[in-house]
């Protein structure tokens, strides 16, 4: 049976390498569509959770995972025949990469962090490609979903696969290769994997067609582009667009502050224009895995081509400066009531990078707290989604929910960093003697929650 026939009949074995916030939801969607799915993950704790049907990703309910999970499986080094054959609509996980030998499709969903000098770290992609190459077989489809710079699929993944097992495999004939960027927005229920259009760039036309056939089985719309390089650029354009516009509106907020103008009033009025304007909102800075990181892939690539991505550089400078801007606002506000920042009790409300999620990756709150501590403030925080914070500089625990009311009343300053919907903003306003609001949470009534809001 050919790969096309296996995909059409939902008998193709799907392997997902990396079971994080991208890989696990993707594995679940394929399993729900009737495919047998194996997740490959180096973290044994995550593997155990998946096989026990216990989710560690907010967007995947444990009930759904439990219904799909098959528990542990002998597939891999100890399995002489595929335990997945004829077992469609199931999901299991393993740390054993030998499971790739029985897979028809390998989806790479590994991290792509930046180094300290903002150089892309593609070591996880290289490692995944090498693991696949050791088990590569004819009529196998490999798709990279991890975000990286334009050229990654062709320059890094392809050469490794072409020389797999000491022989030359021909892409588009012996195996298929494509890039399809993840478009996950953690915490959203209106746009999911199934109804978010899927961009696909194949290394050859046959690669593109095979990848389109695969994703058409789980998403409502696929968007083919000419090459993996074009698909990689699509992802970077999307997040660079957001990051630069957030940088613009953050600078506008600083300008309005200097001019004595309410930036939120300005945005609300500007967005009544039915064309030529899209509202973005200022905040404490950029957070999450994508926005602070993805534009830097493009900036790094262009630097190697002797070109400076000036918009990206400037937006990065502005967005990275927002934590210090808000710490200075706290200091200035305390000065107005004749208090020094050093020795003052500061209560930070919300530390995750966006409302109603548990994700603290790259959250500006981490830098804000670090700066406050460095200036001698006494810092407590509360977040219903993030009970522990640990960085290179400090380790803190969220105050208990039962203590929040008293802390609001006792703090010298309350700093709103993340506007979780569970907070009682009337209570915050009433009890806080001094409140610095980075999100306009206290004026949230003027914003309709049903609107599309793009924030840092």
N, C-alpha and C positions, 0 to 999 in steps of 0.2 A: 504494500500500500504506500503510495507517495505521500509526501508531507502535505500537499494540498488536500488530498483525500482525508488524511487524518485530521486536519484542521476542520474541514467541512463536517466530519462526523463526530467531532469533539473527542477524538481518541488520541490526539497529539498530547504527549506528556510535556507539561510546561514546568520548567525550572526557573525559580526566581532567586537570583543571587543577591543577598542583602535583604533582611526582613525588618527594615526600619519603617519610618513614617511613609515612605514611598512604596517599598517592596511588599510589606504585609497587606495593605489595602489592595494592591494590584493582584497579589496571589489570591486573595479572597474573591475578587471579582471574577477571575478566571475559573475558580472552583465553583462559584455560584452559576456560571454559564455552562457547567457540565464537564469541564476539563479535569483530568487528574493533574494535580499540582504538587510539586515538591519544592519547599523553600530551603535554601542553603545559607546558613548563618554561622559565623564564627563564635558568636556569643551563645554559649550553651544554655544560659538562663532563658534567653529568648526562645531557643529551640524547645526547651521543656515547657514553656508557657504555651507556645503554639500547639504542641502535641497534647497538652492538657485542656485546650480550649479556653485559655485565659488570655485575654488581650491586654497588651501594654501600650497600644496605640488608640488614642481617644476616638478616632474616626472608625474604628472597628469594634462593634459591640461583642462582648464575650459570648453572648448567646449565639450570634452568627458564627463565630469562630468555633464554638463547641459543636454546633450542628455539622460543620464541614470537616472538622479535625478527625483524622483516623488514628491518632496516637502514634506511638513509635512504629517503625516499619523496618523490615529486613533489607530494603532496597539499598544497594551500594556494595561495599566491600564483601559483605557476607551473603549477598543475594545472587544466585546463579541465574534467576529469571526474574522478569519484572513483576514486582508485586503491585504495580500500578495498572497493568494491562486489564482492561475491562472494568476498571473501577473509577469511572468518570465522576465528576462532581465531588472530589475529595481533596483534602489538603493535609500534608504532613511536613515536618521539618527535620533537618539533620545538619550536623556539622561536617559530614563526610562528603567531600566533593566528588567521590566516585559515583554518586547518584547521577552526575551529569552524563555518564555513559549510556544511561537509559532514557535520557531526555531528548525530545525532538526540537524543543525550543529552549533557549537560554536567554533570560532577561536580566541584564546587569543593572542593579539598583544600589550601587555602593556609594559611600560618601565621596565628595570631591572638595575637601577643605582648601583653604589658603594657608600658605606658610607664613611665618612672621614677617617676611619681606613682601607679602602679597603675591607670591608666585603660586601658581596652581599646583596642588599636590595630587597627581594622577596615579599614585602608587597603588591605590585600591583598584583602579581600572586595569592597570597592568597585571596585577595579581589575578584578577578575575579572568582576564583574557588568557593568561598562561594556564590557569586551571582548566578552562574550557578546551584549550588547544590539546591538552593531554588526553582528552576524551572526545575530541571532535570526530564526527563521523559524517558520511555523505548524507545529503538531504536534511541538514540541520540548519535552523534559523537562529542567529544571534542578534539580539537587539540591545543597544546601549541606551539606557534611559537617564543615566547620571549626567548632570549638567557639567559641561566643560567648554573649552574654547573651540572655535571653528577649526576643524581639521583633526580633532581627536580620534574620531572613528577611523578615518582613513590612514592617519599617520601612526597611530599607536595600536589600535585593536587589529586592523587588517593584516599588517605584516606578521604579527604573532600567529594569527590563524592560518595564514597562507603556508607557513612553514611548519605546521603542526606535525608532530611525530616523524619528523625528518623527511617528509614528502611535500610536494607542492600541490596544495589544494587551490582550485580555481574558483574564485568568488563568482556567484551567480550561476554556477553550474554544479560544483561539488557541495557548496554550502552557500547560505544566504546571510547577508549582513546589512543592518540598517540602524539608523538612529531615530529615536522617537522620544522627544523630551517629556519628562513628567510635568504635569501642570497641577499638582496637588496644592490646594490652599487649606491647610489644617483648620478644622473647626467649622468649615462651611458645609451646609446641608443642601443648599440650592444648586450648587455646581459640584458634581462628583465626577469620578472617573467615567461613569457611563454616559453622562450627557455633556461633558466637556469635549469639544472637537479635538481629535488626536492628530498631531502633525507627524508625518512619516517621510523620512528621506532614505532611500535605498542606495546601496553602493552601485547597483546596476538596475536596469528596468525589471529584471526578474526578481531581484531582491526586494524592490519596492512593492511589486505585486504580491509577493508572498507575505510580506509584513502587513500590507493592507488587508489581505484575506484574514490574517490572524486577528487584527484589532477590530475588524468589522464584526467579529463574533461577540465583542463585549462593549463597543461604544456605538453611539448613534451616528456619528459622523467622523470620517477620516479625511485628512487634508494632505494629500501627497505633494511633496516638493521635489525639486530636481536632484537633490543629493543630500547625503548626511551633513555636509558642510552647511548647506542652506538651512536644514532643520536645526542644527546647532546654533546658527545665527538667529533663528526665529526665537528660540528660548531666551537668548541674551538680549535681543531687542525688547522683548516683553518686560523683562525685569529692569533693564536699563531705563526704559521709558518710565517705569514707576519710580525708580530710585532718583532719577534726575528731576522729575516733577515734584517729588517730595522734598528734594533739596531746594527747589525753587520756592515752594510754599513755606518751607522753614525759614528761608531768608526773608520772604515777604512778612512773616510773622515778626521777625526781628525789626524789620523796617517799620512796620506798623507800631510796634512797641516804642520805638524812638520817636515816632510822630504823634503818639498819644491816640492812636486809632485802634479800635477793636477789630482784630484780624478776622474773627469769626463772623462778625456782622458783615464785613466786606465779602467773605466767601459766600455767605448765604445769599447776599444780593447778587453777586456775580453769577451764581449758578442758575439764576432765573433766566439767563440768556439761553434761548433754545438751540443755539448753534455756536460753534467755535469756542466753546469753553467746557472743560471737564473739571469738576471739583476734586481737589486733593486737599488733605488736611494736615496741618503741622502737628508736631508732637515732640517727644523727648529724644528722638533719633531713630535710626533704622534698627530693626531686629529680625530674628529668624535666620534660617539657613540661606535663603535665596537673595534677598535684596542687598544686604551688605556685601555679599560674596560674588554673585554672578557678574555684575558689571566689571569686576576686577579681572575676570578671565579675559574679557575683551580688551581691557586696557593693557594687560600683559602681552597679549598676542600682537597688538598694534605697536607696542614698545619694541618688540623684536623686528618690526618692519619699519623702524625709525619714524614712527608717527605717535604724537601725543594725543590721547583721547581727552581733550580739554574739558568737555562737558562732564564726563565721568569723574575726572579728577576734582573738578570744582564741587560737584554734588557730593562727592565723598568727603571732601573737606568740610562742607557746611553741615552735613548730617552727623559726621563724627564730632563736630563741635557743639552739638545741641546738649549733650549731658552737662558740659561745663556751663553753658548758657543758663540752664535751669538751676544748677547749683548756685550760680551767682545771683539768680532771681531770689532764691531762698535766703541768701545772705543779705541782699538788699532789703528784702521784706522784713527780716528780723531787725535790721538796723533802724527801720522806721518805727519799731516799737521798743527801741533802745535795748536790744539784745544782741549779743555776739553769736556768731555761728558756733564758735568753739564752746563746747560745754552745753549747747542747747540740745533738747530732746527732739529728734526728727522722726516722725512716723511716715514711712513710705507705704502708700497704698498701691498694691499691684506690682509684681516684678516680672511677669511673663511678657513676651514681646508684643502680644496682641490680646485683646479681650477674650475671655471665656475659653482659653486654651491653657495647657500646662507646659508649654514650650518656652524655655528661658534661653534658648540658643541665641547668642549675639544680642541679647536684650540690652537696651540702653540703661535699664535699671541697674545692671551690674556695674557699669562705669559711674553712674550717679552715686550709688552707695559707696563705691571706692573713693570718689572725690570727697564726699561728705565726711567719711571717716578720716581721710588724710587731712582735712581741715579742722579736725578735733571735735566734730559733732558726735553725739550719742545717737545711734541709729537703731530703730526697730522697724520691722516691716510686717505687713500682713498680706497674704495672698491665699485664697481658698484652693488654688490649683497647684501651688508650688510651696511645699511645706519646709523645704530645706534649700539653702543656697550655699554653694562652695566654689570659691575662686582661688587663684594663687595668693590673693591678699587677705581673704577673710572667709569665715564660715559662720552662717547665721541660720536661725530657725524662725519661721513665722510665729508671731504671737497667736495664741489660741483665739478662736472665734468668740469665746465668752469674755475675753479681755479687750476686745476691740472697742467697745463703747467707752470704757475707762481710759484707754490709750488715746482715743480721739479727744477726750476732754483734757487730758494731762499734757499732751505734746505741745511743745513751743511752736511747732510748725508741722502741718500735715502736707505731704507732697504727693499729689495724685500722679502716678506714672502710668498705670494701666486701668482703664475704665471698665472693669468687669461689671456685667449687668446685675450681678447679685448684690452689689453695694447699695445701701440706702443713702443716696446722695443728699436727701433732705437732712438726714441725721448727721452726715459729715459736715454739711454747711452749718448746722445748728450747734454742734458740739466743738468743732474746730475753732480755736481762737484765731488762728492764722492758717489759711489754706492757699497753697500754690498749686495751680491746676494746669498740667501740661496737655490735657486732652479736651478741655472744655466740658468735662463731665458734669460740672454744676450747672452748665447751660444746655445740657443735652436735650431738654424738652423742645428746644427750637429745631432739633434735627429729627427727621423721620427715620426710624430704624429700618424701614423697608427699602430705603434708598441704597444705592451702591456707594459705599464709602471706601476710599482708598487712603490708607494711613501708613505712617511709618511704624 
